[in-house]
Each structure stands twice: as C-alpha cells, then as structure tokens.
C-alpha cells in the first residue's frame, strides 16, 4: 500500500472534515463511543462532527435518550448509543469493577457486595416509574436511608449501578446530569456473544479512528491485549495493514485513503477522540508540545488543529451577551495565512453555542 496521510485520513474517519451525518445519534453510533468527561466540551465534540448541529440539538438528543452518557470502556464518562450500551457495559464491567475496587482501596475504604446490593435497591426504588434525579438528590435520599453518602462512596455506588446496567443518563436539569433506570430508558434487547461484542467494538473503532494500531485500540477500549487482538483477528478480512515508521496501522475497508490534503482549521475540544483515543499521539502532535496538549495525570486541553496537526490552544469565555475565544500558538505567533480560516472557525463555534 502506498504511503498515507495519517492526519488527513483520521480527520475524515472521525467526521471532522465533510461529516456524513446530520443526526447526533448517528455520529455516536459511528464512533462507537465518545469520551464525555467535560459535558460542554463533549457536546462540542459531537457538534463539530454533525452537519449543522447546535448545542440545543445535542441537549435534545440527550434529553430524549437518543444518546446516553455513562461510564464504560475505560473507567470514565462516554457518550454511547442506546443500541450499544448493554453489550459495551457487559464487555467492560469486570474491568470497571476492578478499577473501582482499586480506587476504594487507595482511599483506605471498602464496599461489600451487600452494600452495593442495598444501594442498588434504594436507587431502583427512588428512580422507578420514569423518574430522573441528580447525583445530589440521590445522595440526599441515600443519606436518609443511613448509607454512606460522602463523595467517594456515592461515586462508587452510582458507577457500580451504571456498570451493572441498572442506571444511565436521564434528561439534563439545566446543565446538570441526571440518572434514570436503564430498563425504563432503553428497551432490553438480546446481547451478542463475547466474540461478537469484541468484533463489533473493533469494527466501530477502526472504521472511525483509522489509521490506528492494535496498541491504540487496546488503550481506547480498555480491553486486555488478548481480547483486543481477538477482536481484530475476527474482522481481519475487513482490515488493511500499512507499516509506517516501524508501526503497523490498521484501516477498515470503509476508510478512504486517497484523500488530497485540504486546508482545515478546527477548534478541537478538550478530551477529544482525535487525541485521547490513541496511545501514540505523535502522528498529529509533536512530542515537544505534549505538555501543552495534556498533563501526566490525564488532563487534556482544547487544541487548535491545522490540517489535522495540533498547533496551539484555545479558550472560550461565555457570558450572557458575548462569546470570547482566545488563542495561543505553540510557536508563539499564528501565521498570517490562518486569519481567514481562524475567523471562519470562530464563527462556526459561536453559531454552535448560540
């Protein structure tokens, strides 16, 4: 296979250039899962991948349950499709529970299975009947029942309930996340076998994140290397391989590689899949700039992309009357040729929030 332009192929696969979809739910289904740690930034990550999307459109998709926000894959927030949430949780559950237990141990604390069962029953009772409650509301009611209700315990109780497919996201109250019973949000459906789930996850990833390596997929999915490799092997006939700089990249057959370089300027949200979904980020980010893109303890910053390569940071300030966007470039000064492209990206960002 001829040499490929990795940033340009990824921009198209990730729907960051010429997006194919006009519905937010279709973007999430295509991507498989989209990290959603910071709600406003996560909504923007959906917005820049959906033709003509606005913040309000994405809020409505969340409120109507067309997309769901929960802890899955790696133990952090993700947007997922209602059709995928149960099998993804089943595939992730043991690893998530192990991570949660390790976190509790780090705090010198322990939660027994009986405590989890009791918490689950109380959560079920308070949400049953189509109710949605915020974390604060659930915390107050748990305290009334005599269960530990400080932040550490409540995080674990709620994350465990998500992991066991008891709860998922409900409609937002203002900008505040709520929880609902999953069975009342999404009708139960047959689950695929583990091999089928592994292959589906691999297919979702390599069609939307290509070119990527097996190590990248293992990192993104939270799977063991053995599981990640099996998922890739099952769909091997759908994948192409290309070796660049001693790395073996995989591309799904649905990915186009004959893509001409196209000028693009993108305000990339913090924790965006374009950066966070890869173990190795050197294809789009110079190593010397890593500290300006993310910290060693896992905080990811908003980035400016030019032609698929990270070249600076941006920050947005929202007031009732104005949206201000400030930029800074890794090489201190923005090239003058970017002024028109940057202004267009600014207007698109403002339009999305308005």
C-alpha positions as CSV (number, residue, x, y, z in Angstrom):
1,X,0.0,0.0,0.0
2,X,1.2,3.5,-0.8
3,X,2.1,5.9,1.9
4,X,-0.9,7.6,3.5
5,X,-1.5,10.9,5.1
6,X,-2.5,9.8,8.6
7,X,-3.9,13.2,9.9
8,X,-6.0,13.7,6.8
9,X,-7.4,10.1,6.8
10,X,-8.2,10.4,10.5
11,X,-10.0,13.8,10.0
12,X,-12.3,12.1,7.5
13,X,-12.8,8.9,9.5
14,X,-13.6,10.9,12.7
15,X,-16.1,13.1,10.8
16,X,-14.1,16.2,11.4
17,X,-13.9,17.1,7.7
18,X,-17.0,16.8,5.5
19,X,-19.1,15.0,8.1
20,X,-21.5,12.4,6.8
21,X,-24.2,12.7,9.4
22,X,-26.9,15.3,10.3
23,X,-28.1,13.4,13.4
24,X,-26.1,13.3,16.6
25,X,-27.2,9.7,17.3
26,X,-25.7,8.6,14.1
27,X,-22.4,10.2,14.9
28,X,-22.2,8.4,18.3
29,X,-23.2,5.1,16.7
30,X,-20.4,5.6,14.1
31,X,-17.7,6.5,16.6
32,X,-18.7,3.6,18.9
33,X,-18.1,5.7,22.0
34,X,-17.1,9.3,22.5
35,X,-15.4,10.4,25.7
36,X,-17.6,12.8,27.6
37,X,-15.7,13.8,30.7
38,X,-16.4,17.6,30.4
39,X,-20.1,18.0,29.4
40,X,-19.8,21.2,27.4
41,X,-16.6,20.1,25.6
42,X,-18.2,16.7,25.0
43,X,-21.2,18.3,23.4
44,X,-18.9,20.4,21.2
45,X,-17.1,17.1,20.1
46,X,-20.5,15.9,18.9
47,X,-21.3,19.3,17.3
48,X,-18.2,19.5,15.1
49,X,-18.9,16.0,13.8
50,X,-22.5,16.7,12.9
51,X,-23.6,18.8,10.0
52,X,-25.4,21.9,11.1
53,X,-25.6,20.8,14.8
54,X,-26.3,23.3,17.6
55,X,-25.9,22.9,21.4
56,X,-29.6,22.8,21.7
57,X,-29.9,19.9,19.2
58,X,-27.4,17.9,21.3
59,X,-29.2,18.7,24.5
60,X,-32.4,17.4,23.0
61,X,-30.8,14.2,21.8
62,X,-29.6,13.6,25.4
63,X,-33.0,14.5,26.9
64,X,-34.8,12.2,24.6
65,X,-32.4,9.3,25.2
66,X,-31.1,9.2,21.6
67,X,-27.6,9.2,23.0
68,X,-26.6,8.2,26.6
69,X,-23.8,9.3,28.9
70,X,-22.3,6.7,31.2
71,X,-19.1,5.2,32.5
72,X,-17.9,2.5,30.1
73,X,-14.8,1.1,28.4
74,X,-12.1,2.8,30.4
75,X,-13.5,4.0,33.7
76,X,-14.6,7.4,32.6
77,X,-17.6,9.1,31.0
78,X,-18.6,8.3,27.4
79,X,-21.5,9.0,25.1
80,X,-22.8,5.7,23.7
81,X,-25.7,4.6,21.5
82,X,-28.7,3.1,23.3
83,X,-28.3,0.0,20.9
84,X,-24.7,-0.4,22.2
85,X,-24.8,0.4,25.9
86,X,-25.7,-3.0,27.3
87,X,-23.2,-5.1,25.4
88,X,-20.5,-2.5,26.0
89,X,-21.2,-2.5,29.7
90,X,-21.1,-6.3,29.8
91,X,-17.7,-6.3,28.0
92,X,-16.4,-3.6,30.4
93,X,-18.0,-4.5,33.7
94,X,-15.3,-6.7,35.3
95,X,-12.5,-4.3,34.5
96,X,-14.5,-1.3,35.7
97,X,-15.3,-3.0,39.0
98,X,-11.7,-3.9,39.4
99,X,-10.7,-0.3,38.8
100,X,-13.4,1.0,41.3
101,X,-12.2,-1.5,44.0
102,X,-8.6,-0.3,43.5
103,X,-9.8,3.3,43.8
104,X,-11.6,2.5,47.1
105,X,-8.5,0.7,48.4
106,X,-6.4,3.7,47.6
107,X,-8.7,5.7,49.9
108,X,-8.4,3.0,52.6
109,X,-12.1,2.1,52.2
110,X,-14.1,-0.9,51.2
111,X,-17.6,-1.6,49.9
112,X,-19.1,-5.0,50.4
113,X,-21.3,-6.7,47.8
114,X,-24.1,-6.4,50.3
115,X,-23.6,-2.7,50.5
116,X,-23.7,-2.5,46.7
117,X,-26.9,-4.6,46.6
118,X,-28.6,-2.4,49.2
119,X,-27.6,0.8,47.3
120,X,-28.8,-0.7,44.1
121,X,-32.2,-1.4,45.6
122,X,-32.6,2.1,47.0
123,X,-31.6,3.6,43.7
124,X,-34.1,1.4,41.9
125,X,-36.9,2.3,44.3
126,X,-36.2,6.1,44.0
127,X,-36.0,6.1,40.2
128,X,-38.7,3.6,39.4
129,X,-41.6,4.9,37.4
130,X,-39.7,7.0,34.9
131,X,-38.2,9.4,37.4
132,X,-34.8,11.1,36.9
133,X,-32.7,12.5,39.7
134,X,-29.4,14.4,40.0
135,X,-26.5,13.0,41.9
136,X,-27.2,15.4,44.7
137,X,-30.8,14.3,45.0
138,X,-29.8,10.7,45.1
139,X,-27.1,11.4,47.7
140,X,-29.6,13.1,50.0
141,X,-32.0,10.2,49.8
142,X,-29.2,7.7,50.4
143,X,-28.2,9.6,53.5
144,X,-31.8,9.3,54.7
145,X,-31.5,5.5,54.4
146,X,-28.4,5.5,56.5
147,X,-25.9,4.5,53.8
148,X,-22.5,6.2,53.5
149,X,-23.1,9.2,51.3
150,X,-19.9,11.1,51.0
151,X,-18.5,11.8,47.6
152,X,-16.2,8.7,47.4
153,X,-18.9,6.3,48.4
154,X,-21.6,7.9,46.2
155,X,-19.3,7.9,43.1
156,X,-18.7,4.1,43.6
157,X,-22.4,3.4,44.3
158,X,-23.5,5.2,41.1
159,X,-20.7,3.9,38.9
160,X,-21.4,0.3,40.1
161,X,-25.1,0.8,39.3
162,X,-24.1,2.0,35.8
163,X,-21.7,-0.9,35.4
164,X,-24.5,-3.4,36.3
165,X,-26.8,-1.8,33.7
166,X,-29.2,-0.5,36.4
167,X,-29.0,3.2,35.5
168,X,-27.9,5.5,32.7
169,X,-28.2,9.2,32.0
170,X,-31.6,10.9,32.1
171,X,-32.7,14.4,30.9
172,X,-30.4,17.2,32.0
173,X,-31.7,19.7,34.6
174,X,-30.2,23.0,33.4
175,X,-26.6,21.8,32.8
176,X,-26.8,19.1,35.5
177,X,-26.6,15.4,34.7
178,X,-29.4,13.1,36.0
179,X,-29.9,9.4,36.3
180,X,-32.7,7.1,35.2
181,X,-33.3,3.4,35.2
182,X,-31.8,1.9,32.1
183,X,-34.7,-0.5,31.5
184,X,-37.1,2.5,31.5
185,X,-34.8,4.4,29.1
186,X,-33.9,1.7,26.7
187,X,-35.9,-1.5,26.0
188,X,-34.0,-4.7,26.8
189,X,-32.6,-6.5,23.8
190,X,-30.6,-9.7,23.1
191,X,-26.9,-9.4,23.9
192,X,-24.2,-10.6,21.4
193,X,-21.7,-13.3,22.4
194,X,-18.4,-12.0,23.7
195,X,-16.7,-12.7,20.4
196,X,-19.4,-10.8,18.6
197,X,-19.1,-7.9,21.0
198,X,-15.3,-7.9,20.6
199,X,-15.6,-7.8,16.8
200,X,-18.2,-5.1,16.9
201,X,-16.1,-2.9,19.1
202,X,-13.1,-3.4,16.9
203,X,-15.1,-2.6,13.8
204,X,-16.5,0.5,15.4
205,X,-13.1,1.7,16.4
206,X,-11.1,1.0,13.2
207,X,-13.7,2.5,10.9
208,X,-13.9,5.7,12.8
209,X,-10.4,6.2,14.2
210,X,-8.2,4.8,11.4
211,X,-5.4,4.6,10.8
212,X,-4.7,3.2,14.3
213,X,-2.6,0.4,15.8
214,X,-3.5,-2.6,17.9
215,X,-2.0,-0.8,20.9
216,X,-4.2,2.2,20.2
217,X,-7.3,0.0,20.2
218,X,-6.3,-1.7,23.4
219,X,-5.8,1.7,25.1
220,X,-9.1,3.1,23.8
221,X,-11.2,0.1,24.6
222,X,-9.8,-0.8,28.0
223,X,-9.6,-4.4,26.8
224,X,-6.7,-6.8,27.6
225,X,-4.3,-7.2,24.8
226,X,-5.5,-10.8,24.3
227,X,-9.1,-9.5,23.9
228,X,-8.1,-6.6,21.7
229,X,-6.1,-8.9,19.4
230,X,-9.0,-11.4,19.2
231,X,-11.4,-8.7,18.2
232,X,-9.0,-7.6,15.4
233,X,-8.5,-11.2,14.3
234,X,-12.2,-11.8,13.9
235,X,-12.6,-8.9,11.5
236,X,-9.2,-9.3,9.9
237,X,-10.7,-9.6,6.4
238,X,-12.2,-6.2,6.8
239,X,-8.9,-4.5,7.6
240,X,-6.0,-3.3,5.6
241,X,-2.5,-3.1,7.1
242,X,0.2,-0.5,6.4
243,X,3.6,-0.1,8.0
244,X,4.9,3.4,8.7
245,X,7.8,4.3,10.9
246,X,8.0,0.7,12.2
247,X,4.4,0.8,13.3
248,X,1.6,-1.4,11.8
249,X,-1.5,0.6,11.2
250,X,-4.9,-0.9,10.6
251,X,-7.6,0.7,8.4
252,X,-11.2,-0.6,8.0
253,X,-12.3,-1.2,4.4
254,X,-14.8,1.7,4.7
255,X,-12.0,4.2,5.2
256,X,-10.9,6.2,2.2
257,X,-7.1,6.7,1.9
258,X,-7.0,8.5,-1.5
259,X,-7.6,11.9,0.2
260,X,-6.0,15.1,-1.0
261,X,-4.5,17.5,1.6
262,X,-7.2,20.0,2.3
263,X,-6.8,23.2,4.3
264,X,-8.7,22.9,7.6
265,X,-8.8,24.8,10.9
266,X,-10.6,23.2,13.8
267,X,-11.1,24.3,17.4
268,X,-10.8,20.8,19.0
269,X,-12.5,20.3,22.4
270,X,-10.7,19.1,25.5
271,X,-10.6,15.2,25.8
272,X,-11.5,14.9,22.1
273,X,-11.3,11.5,20.5
274,X,-8.9,12.8,17.9
275,X,-6.2,13.0,20.6
276,X,-7.3,10.9,23.5
277,X,-8.3,7.8,21.6
278,X,-4.7,6.8,20.7
279,X,-1.8,5.5,22.8
280,X,0.7,7.1,20.4
281,X,-0.1,10.7,19.5
282,X,3.0,11.6,17.6
283,X,1.3,11.4,14.2
284,X,-0.7,14.6,14.9
285,X,1.2,16.2,17.8
286,X,4.9,16.9,18.2
287,X,6.3,15.3,21.3
288,X,7.9,18.7,22.3
289,X,4.3,20.1,22.6
290,X,2.8,17.2,24.6
291,X,2.8,19.3,27.9
292,X,0.6,21.9,26.1
293,X,-1.9,19.3,25.0
294,X,-2.2,17.1,28.1
295,X,-0.7,16.6,31.6
296,X,0.9,13.5,33.0
297,X,-2.1,12.9,35.3
298,X,-4.6,12.8,32.4
299,X,-5.9,16.4,31.9
300,X,-6.4,17.1,28.2
301,X,-6.7,20.7,26.9
302,X,-8.6,22.2,24.0
303,X,-6.4,22.3,20.9
304,X,-6.2,24.2,17.6
305,X,-5.8,21.8,14.6
306,X,-4.4,23.0,11.3
307,X,-4.6,20.3,8.6
308,X,-5.0,17.7,11.3
309,X,-2.0,18.7,13.3
310,X,-2.1,20.3,16.7
311,X,-0.5,23.7,16.7
312,X,-2.0,25.7,19.6
313,X,-4.6,26.0,22.4
314,X,-7.8,27.9,22.6
315,X,-10.1,29.0,25.5
316,X,-13.7,30.2,25.4
317,X,-15.4,32.6,27.8
318,X,-19.1,32.6,27.8
319,X,-21.3,35.5,29.1
320,X,-24.9,36.3,28.6
321,X,-24.0,38.8,25.9
322,X,-20.8,37.6,24.4
323,X,-18.6,34.6,23.5
324,X,-14.9,35.3,23.6
325,X,-12.4,32.9,22.1
326,X,-8.7,33.4,22.9
327,X,-6.0,31.5,21.1
328,X,-2.3,30.8,21.7
329,X,0.1,29.0,19.4
330,X,2.8,26.6,20.2
331,X,5.3,28.6,18.1
332,X,4.1,31.9,19.8
333,X,2.8,33.6,16.7
334,X,0.0,32.5,14.4
335,X,0.8,32.5,10.7
336,X,-0.9,35.4,9.0
337,X,-2.3,33.0,6.4
338,X,-4.5,31.5,9.2
339,X,-6.5,34.6,9.9
340,X,-9.4,33.8,7.5
341,X,-9.6,30.2,8.5
342,X,-9.5,31.0,12.2
343,X,-12.2,33.6,11.8
344,X,-14.4,31.1,10.0
345,X,-13.9,28.5,12.7
346,X,-14.7,31.2,15.4
347,X,-18.0,32.0,13.7
348,X,-18.9,28.3,13.5
349,X,-18.1,27.8,17.2
350,X,-20.2,30.9,18.1
351,X,-23.0,29.7,15.9
352,X,-23.0,26.3,17.6
353,X,-23.4,27.8,21.1
354,X,-25.9,30.4,20.0
